[in-house]
Amino acid sequence: MQNYSFGPLSSDDYTTKEWFNHYSYGDVTIKLAQYPTNGSGTVSIEYTLRASEKDSIPIAGNYSSATKTITFPGVQAGTYALQIKNIGTTTASGYGSIND
């Protein structure tokens, strides 16, 4: 498991978290929290598994604790990074974990 945090992330801005090893074919699961940096509005974040051919997963909504889970299914063994992009208009912050 690898923890990450981000923010403040302005609209159309993105960050790429540390590269991590995925040792065998299977799912990559992300537990996440995302919320407005300044307390109001609704955030929209796009999560992308870099260096894979998997589609991005957009998540709209505010999650104040890391209870929301997304899964990239059937990922080949390899080295990946989680890219987090703000696709909304509200400045966002958040944190979570990558379970391998």
Phi and psi in radians as a Rosetta constraint file:
Dihedral C 1 N 2 CA 2 C 2 CIRCULARHARMONIC -2.229 0.35
Dihedral N 2 CA 2 C 2 N 3 CIRCULARHARMONIC 2.237 0.35
Dihedral C 2 N 3 CA 3 C 3 CIRCULARHARMONIC -1.573 0.35
Dihedral N 3 CA 3 C 3 N 4 CIRCULARHARMONIC 2.679 0.35
Dihedral C 3 N 4 CA 4 C 4 CIRCULARHARMONIC -2.552 0.35
Dihedral N 4 CA 4 C 4 N 5 CIRCULARHARMONIC 2.828 0.35
Dihedral C 4 N 5 CA 5 C 5 CIRCULARHARMONIC -2.563 0.35
Dihedral N 5 CA 5 C 5 N 6 CIRCULARHARMONIC 2.755 0.35
Dihedral C 5 N 6 CA 6 C 6 CIRCULARHARMONIC -2.613 0.35
Dihedral N 6 CA 6 C 6 N 7 CIRCULARHARMONIC 2.874 0.35
Dihedral C 6 N 7 CA 7 C 7 CIRCULARHARMONIC 1.980 0.35
Dihedral N 7 CA 7 C 7 N 8 CIRCULARHARMONIC 2.836 0.35
Dihedral C 7 N 8 CA 8 C 8 CIRCULARHARMONIC -1.201 0.35
Dihedral N 8 CA 8 C 8 N 9 CIRCULARHARMONIC 2.456 0.35
Dihedral C 8 N 9 CA 9 C 9 CIRCULARHARMONIC -2.094 0.35
Dihedral N 9 CA 9 C 9 N 10 CIRCULARHARMONIC 1.980 0.35
Dihedral C 9 N 10 CA 10 C 10 CIRCULARHARMONIC -1.308 0.35
Dihedral N 10 CA 10 C 10 N 11 CIRCULARHARMONIC 2.938 0.35
Dihedral C 10 N 11 CA 11 C 11 CIRCULARHARMONIC -0.970 0.35
Dihedral N 11 CA 11 C 11 N 12 CIRCULARHARMONIC 2.344 0.35
Dihedral C 11 N 12 CA 12 C 12 CIRCULARHARMONIC 1.172 0.35
Dihedral N 12 CA 12 C 12 N 13 CIRCULARHARMONIC 0.118 0.35
Dihedral C 12 N 13 CA 13 C 13 CIRCULARHARMONIC -1.605 0.35
Dihedral N 13 CA 13 C 13 N 14 CIRCULARHARMONIC 2.701 0.35
Dihedral C 13 N 14 CA 14 C 14 CIRCULARHARMONIC -2.530 0.35
Dihedral N 14 CA 14 C 14 N 15 CIRCULARHARMONIC 2.843 0.35
Dihedral C 14 N 15 CA 15 C 15 CIRCULARHARMONIC -2.422 0.35
Dihedral N 15 CA 15 C 15 N 16 CIRCULARHARMONIC 2.601 0.35
Dihedral C 15 N 16 CA 16 C 16 CIRCULARHARMONIC -2.027 0.35
Dihedral N 16 CA 16 C 16 N 17 CIRCULARHARMONIC 2.167 0.35
Dihedral C 16 N 17 CA 17 C 17 CIRCULARHARMONIC -1.407 0.35
Dihedral N 17 CA 17 C 17 N 18 CIRCULARHARMONIC 2.991 0.35
Dihedral C 17 N 18 CA 18 C 18 CIRCULARHARMONIC -0.970 0.35
Dihedral N 18 CA 18 C 18 N 19 CIRCULARHARMONIC 2.554 0.35
Dihedral C 18 N 19 CA 19 C 19 CIRCULARHARMONIC -1.210 0.35
Dihedral N 19 CA 19 C 19 N 20 CIRCULARHARMONIC 2.525 0.35
Dihedral C 19 N 20 CA 20 C 20 CIRCULARHARMONIC -2.411 0.35
Dihedral N 20 CA 20 C 20 N 21 CIRCULARHARMONIC 2.745 0.35
Dihedral C 20 N 21 CA 21 C 21 CIRCULARHARMONIC -1.657 0.35
Dihedral N 21 CA 21 C 21 N 22 CIRCULARHARMONIC 2.328 0.35
Dihedral C 21 N 22 CA 22 C 22 CIRCULARHARMONIC -1.941 0.35
Dihedral N 22 CA 22 C 22 N 23 CIRCULARHARMONIC 1.944 0.35
Dihedral C 22 N 23 CA 23 C 23 CIRCULARHARMONIC -1.471 0.35
Dihedral N 23 CA 23 C 23 N 24 CIRCULARHARMONIC -0.363 0.35
Dihedral C 23 N 24 CA 24 C 24 CIRCULARHARMONIC -2.580 0.35
Dihedral N 24 CA 24 C 24 N 25 CIRCULARHARMONIC 2.763 0.35
Dihedral C 24 N 25 CA 25 C 25 CIRCULARHARMONIC -0.973 0.35
Dihedral N 25 CA 25 C 25 N 26 CIRCULARHARMONIC 2.305 0.35
Dihedral C 25 N 26 CA 26 C 26 CIRCULARHARMONIC 2.814 0.35
Dihedral N 26 CA 26 C 26 N 27 CIRCULARHARMONIC -2.942 0.35
Dihedral C 26 N 27 CA 27 C 27 CIRCULARHARMONIC -1.422 0.35
Dihedral N 27 CA 27 C 27 N 28 CIRCULARHARMONIC 2.568 0.35
Dihedral C 27 N 28 CA 28 C 28 CIRCULARHARMONIC -1.935 0.35
Dihedral N 28 CA 28 C 28 N 29 CIRCULARHARMONIC 2.115 0.35
Dihedral C 28 N 29 CA 29 C 29 CIRCULARHARMONIC -1.916 0.35
Dihedral N 29 CA 29 C 29 N 30 CIRCULARHARMONIC 2.332 0.35
Dihedral C 29 N 30 CA 30 C 30 CIRCULARHARMONIC -2.025 0.35
Dihedral N 30 CA 30 C 30 N 31 CIRCULARHARMONIC 2.173 0.35
Dihedral C 30 N 31 CA 31 C 31 CIRCULARHARMONIC -1.740 0.35
Dihedral N 31 CA 31 C 31 N 32 CIRCULARHARMONIC 2.339 0.35
Dihedral C 31 N 32 CA 32 C 32 CIRCULARHARMONIC -2.427 0.35
Dihedral N 32 CA 32 C 32 N 33 CIRCULARHARMONIC 2.688 0.35
Dihedral C 32 N 33 CA 33 C 33 CIRCULARHARMONIC -2.250 0.35
Dihedral N 33 CA 33 C 33 N 34 CIRCULARHARMONIC 2.394 0.35
Dihedral C 33 N 34 CA 34 C 34 CIRCULARHARMONIC -2.561 0.35
Dihedral N 34 CA 34 C 34 N 35 CIRCULARHARMONIC 2.437 0.35
Dihedral C 34 N 35 CA 35 C 35 CIRCULARHARMONIC -2.807 0.35
Dihedral N 35 CA 35 C 35 N 36 CIRCULARHARMONIC 2.824 0.35
Dihedral C 35 N 36 CA 36 C 36 CIRCULARHARMONIC -1.133 0.35
Dihedral N 36 CA 36 C 36 N 37 CIRCULARHARMONIC 2.315 0.35
Dihedral C 36 N 37 CA 37 C 37 CIRCULARHARMONIC -1.060 0.35
Dihedral N 37 CA 37 C 37 N 38 CIRCULARHARMONIC -0.657 0.35
Dihedral C 37 N 38 CA 38 C 38 CIRCULARHARMONIC -1.827 0.35
Dihedral N 38 CA 38 C 38 N 39 CIRCULARHARMONIC 0.263 0.35
Dihedral C 38 N 39 CA 39 C 39 CIRCULARHARMONIC 1.598 0.35
Dihedral N 39 CA 39 C 39 N 40 CIRCULARHARMONIC -0.184 0.35
Dihedral C 39 N 40 CA 40 C 40 CIRCULARHARMONIC -2.345 0.35
Dihedral N 40 CA 40 C 40 N 41 CIRCULARHARMONIC 2.760 0.35
Dihedral C 40 N 41 CA 41 C 41 CIRCULARHARMONIC 1.670 0.35
Dihedral N 41 CA 41 C 41 N 42 CIRCULARHARMONIC 3.051 0.35
Dihedral C 41 N 42 CA 42 C 42 CIRCULARHARMONIC -2.081 0.35
Dihedral N 42 CA 42 C 42 N 43 CIRCULARHARMONIC 2.290 0.35
Dihedral C 42 N 43 CA 43 C 43 CIRCULARHARMONIC -1.619 0.35
Dihedral N 43 CA 43 C 43 N 44 CIRCULARHARMONIC 2.648 0.35
Dihedral C 43 N 44 CA 44 C 44 CIRCULARHARMONIC -2.298 0.35
Dihedral N 44 CA 44 C 44 N 45 CIRCULARHARMONIC 2.059 0.35
Dihedral C 44 N 45 CA 45 C 45 CIRCULARHARMONIC -2.137 0.35
Dihedral N 45 CA 45 C 45 N 46 CIRCULARHARMONIC 2.463 0.35
Dihedral C 45 N 46 CA 46 C 46 CIRCULARHARMONIC -1.903 0.35
Dihedral N 46 CA 46 C 46 N 47 CIRCULARHARMONIC 2.159 0.35
Dihedral C 46 N 47 CA 47 C 47 CIRCULARHARMONIC -1.796 0.35
Dihedral N 47 CA 47 C 47 N 48 CIRCULARHARMONIC 2.200 0.35
Dihedral C 47 N 48 CA 48 C 48 CIRCULARHARMONIC -2.237 0.35
Dihedral N 48 CA 48 C 48 N 49 CIRCULARHARMONIC 2.342 0.35
Dihedral C 48 N 49 CA 49 C 49 CIRCULARHARMONIC -1.559 0.35
Dihedral N 49 CA 49 C 49 N 50 CIRCULARHARMONIC 1.822 0.35
Dihedral C 49 N 50 CA 50 C 50 CIRCULARHARMONIC -1.217 0.35
Dihedral N 50 CA 50 C 50 N 51 CIRCULARHARMONIC 2.551 0.35
Dihedral C 50 N 51 CA 51 C 51 CIRCULARHARMONIC 1.295 0.35
Dihedral N 51 CA 51 C 51 N 52 CIRCULARHARMONIC 0.290 0.35
Dihedral C 51 N 52 CA 52 C 52 CIRCULARHARMONIC -2.197 0.35
Dihedral N 52 CA 52 C 52 N 53 CIRCULARHARMONIC 2.915 0.35
Dihedral C 52 N 53 CA 53 C 53 CIRCULARHARMONIC -1.678 0.35
Dihedral N 53 CA 53 C 53 N 54 CIRCULARHARMONIC 0.262 0.35
Dihedral C 53 N 54 CA 54 C 54 CIRCULARHARMONIC -1.360 0.35
Dihedral N 54 CA 54 C 54 N 55 CIRCULARHARMONIC 2.577 0.35
Dihedral C 54 N 55 CA 55 C 55 CIRCULARHARMONIC -1.202 0.35
Dihedral N 55 CA 55 C 55 N 56 CIRCULARHARMONIC 2.744 0.35
Dihedral C 55 N 56 CA 56 C 56 CIRCULARHARMONIC -1.276 0.35
Dihedral N 56 CA 56 C 56 N 57 CIRCULARHARMONIC 2.720 0.35
Dihedral C 56 N 57 CA 57 C 57 CIRCULARHARMONIC -2.104 0.35
Dihedral N 57 CA 57 C 57 N 58 CIRCULARHARMONIC 1.893 0.35
Dihedral C 57 N 58 CA 58 C 58 CIRCULARHARMONIC -1.461 0.35
Dihedral N 58 CA 58 C 58 N 59 CIRCULARHARMONIC 2.379 0.35
Dihedral C 58 N 59 CA 59 C 59 CIRCULARHARMONIC -2.221 0.35
Dihedral N 59 CA 59 C 59 N 60 CIRCULARHARMONIC 2.057 0.35
Dihedral C 59 N 60 CA 60 C 60 CIRCULARHARMONIC -1.831 0.35
Dihedral N 60 CA 60 C 60 N 61 CIRCULARHARMONIC 2.363 0.35
Dihedral C 60 N 61 CA 61 C 61 CIRCULARHARMONIC 2.313 0.35
Dihedral N 61 CA 61 C 61 N 62 CIRCULARHARMONIC 2.851 0.35
Dihedral C 61 N 62 CA 62 C 62 CIRCULARHARMONIC -1.836 0.35
Dihedral N 62 CA 62 C 62 N 63 CIRCULARHARMONIC 2.236 0.35
Dihedral C 62 N 63 CA 63 C 63 CIRCULARHARMONIC -2.250 0.35
Dihedral N 63 CA 63 C 63 N 64 CIRCULARHARMONIC 1.910 0.35
Dihedral C 63 N 64 CA 64 C 64 CIRCULARHARMONIC -1.398 0.35
Dihedral N 64 CA 64 C 64 N 65 CIRCULARHARMONIC -0.294 0.35
Dihedral C 64 N 65 CA 65 C 65 CIRCULARHARMONIC -2.322 0.35
Dihedral N 65 CA 65 C 65 N 66 CIRCULARHARMONIC 2.808 0.35
Dihedral C 65 N 66 CA 66 C 66 CIRCULARHARMONIC -1.354 0.35
Dihedral N 66 CA 66 C 66 N 67 CIRCULARHARMONIC 1.198 0.35
Dihedral C 66 N 67 CA 67 C 67 CIRCULARHARMONIC -1.909 0.35
Dihedral N 67 CA 67 C 67 N 68 CIRCULARHARMONIC -0.251 0.35
Dihedral C 67 N 68 CA 68 C 68 CIRCULARHARMONIC -1.462 0.35
Dihedral N 68 CA 68 C 68 N 69 CIRCULARHARMONIC 2.312 0.35
Dihedral C 68 N 69 CA 69 C 69 CIRCULARHARMONIC -2.106 0.35
Dihedral N 69 CA 69 C 69 N 70 CIRCULARHARMONIC 2.356 0.35
Dihedral C 69 N 70 CA 70 C 70 CIRCULARHARMONIC -2.172 0.35
Dihedral N 70 CA 70 C 70 N 71 CIRCULARHARMONIC 2.668 0.35
Dihedral C 70 N 71 CA 71 C 71 CIRCULARHARMONIC -2.290 0.35
Dihedral N 71 CA 71 C 71 N 72 CIRCULARHARMONIC 2.306 0.35
Dihedral C 71 N 72 CA 72 C 72 CIRCULARHARMONIC -1.697 0.35
Dihedral N 72 CA 72 C 72 N 73 CIRCULARHARMONIC 1.867 0.35
Dihedral C 72 N 73 CA 73 C 73 CIRCULARHARMONIC -1.421 0.35
Dihedral N 73 CA 73 C 73 N 74 CIRCULARHARMONIC 2.616 0.35
Dihedral C 73 N 74 CA 74 C 74 CIRCULARHARMONIC 1.015 0.35
Dihedral N 74 CA 74 C 74 N 75 CIRCULARHARMONIC 0.876 0.35
Dihedral C 74 N 75 CA 75 C 75 CIRCULARHARMONIC -1.557 0.35
Dihedral N 75 CA 75 C 75 N 76 CIRCULARHARMONIC 2.312 0.35
Dihedral C 75 N 76 CA 76 C 76 CIRCULARHARMONIC -1.170 0.35
Dihedral N 76 CA 76 C 76 N 77 CIRCULARHARMONIC 2.688 0.35
Dihedral C 76 N 77 CA 77 C 77 CIRCULARHARMONIC -1.046 0.35
Dihedral N 77 CA 77 C 77 N 78 CIRCULARHARMONIC 2.482 0.35
Dihedral C 77 N 78 CA 78 C 78 CIRCULARHARMONIC 2.845 0.35
Dihedral N 78 CA 78 C 78 N 79 CIRCULARHARMONIC -2.934 0.35
Dihedral C 78 N 79 CA 79 C 79 CIRCULARHARMONIC -1.940 0.35
Dihedral N 79 CA 79 C 79 N 80 CIRCULARHARMONIC 2.255 0.35
Dihedral C 79 N 80 CA 80 C 80 CIRCULARHARMONIC -2.355 0.35
Dihedral N 80 CA 80 C 80 N 81 CIRCULARHARMONIC 2.872 0.35
Dihedral C 80 N 81 CA 81 C 81 CIRCULARHARMONIC -2.374 0.35
Dihedral N 81 CA 81 C 81 N 82 CIRCULARHARMONIC 2.626 0.35
Dihedral C 81 N 82 CA 82 C 82 CIRCULARHARMONIC -1.624 0.35
Dihedral N 82 CA 82 C 82 N 83 CIRCULARHARMONIC 2.091 0.35
Dihedral C 82 N 83 CA 83 C 83 CIRCULARHARMONIC -1.726 0.35
Dihedral N 83 CA 83 C 83 N 84 CIRCULARHARMONIC 2.301 0.35
Dihedral C 83 N 84 CA 84 C 84 CIRCULARHARMONIC -2.095 0.35
Dihedral N 84 CA 84 C 84 N 85 CIRCULARHARMONIC 2.055 0.35
Dihedral C 84 N 85 CA 85 C 85 CIRCULARHARMONIC -2.156 0.35
Dihedral N 85 CA 85 C 85 N 86 CIRCULARHARMONIC 2.345 0.35
Dihedral C 85 N 86 CA 86 C 86 CIRCULARHARMONIC -1.437 0.35
Dihedral N 86 CA 86 C 86 N 87 CIRCULARHARMONIC 1.922 0.35
Dihedral C 86 N 87 CA 87 C 87 CIRCULARHARMONIC -1.785 0.35
Dihedral N 87 CA 87 C 87 N 88 CIRCULARHARMONIC 0.122 0.35
Dihedral C 87 N 88 CA 88 C 88 CIRCULARHARMONIC -1.871 0.35
Dihedral N 88 CA 88 C 88 N 89 CIRCULARHARMONIC -2.864 0.35
Dihedral C 88 N 89 CA 89 C 89 CIRCULARHARMONIC -1.884 0.35
Dihedral N 89 CA 89 C 89 N 90 CIRCULARHARMONIC -0.211 0.35
Dihedral C 89 N 90 CA 90 C 90 CIRCULARHARMONIC -1.595 0.35
Dihedral N 90 CA 90 C 90 N 91 CIRCULARHARMONIC 2.253 0.35
Dihedral C 90 N 91 CA 91 C 91 CIRCULARHARMONIC -1.070 0.35
Dihedral N 91 CA 91 C 91 N 92 CIRCULARHARMONIC 2.302 0.35
Dihedral C 91 N 92 CA 92 C 92 CIRCULARHARMONIC -2.134 0.35
Dihedral N 92 CA 92 C 92 N 93 CIRCULARHARMONIC 2.660 0.35
Dihedral C 92 N 93 CA 93 C 93 CIRCULARHARMONIC -2.346 0.35
Dihedral N 93 CA 93 C 93 N 94 CIRCULARHARMONIC 2.899 0.35
Dihedral C 93 N 94 CA 94 C 94 CIRCULARHARMONIC 3.086 0.35
Dihedral N 94 CA 94 C 94 N 95 CIRCULARHARMONIC -3.085 0.35
Dihedral C 94 N 95 CA 95 C 95 CIRCULARHARMONIC -2.822 0.35
Dihedral N 95 CA 95 C 95 N 96 CIRCULARHARMONIC 3.038 0.35
Dihedral C 95 N 96 CA 96 C 96 CIRCULARHARMONIC 2.966 0.35
Dihedral N 96 CA 96 C 96 N 97 CIRCULARHARMONIC -2.798 0.35
Dihedral C 96 N 97 CA 97 C 97 CIRCULARHARMONIC -2.532 0.35
Dihedral N 97 CA 97 C 97 N 98 CIRCULARHARMONIC 2.645 0.35
Dihedral C 97 N 98 CA 98 C 98 CIRCULARHARMONIC -1.910 0.35
Dihedral N 98 CA 98 C 98 N 99 CIRCULARHARMONIC 2.069 0.35
Dihedral C 98 N 99 CA 99 C 99 CIRCULARHARMONIC -1.763 0.35
Dihedral N 99 CA 99 C 99 N 100 CIRCULARHARMONIC 2.244 0.35
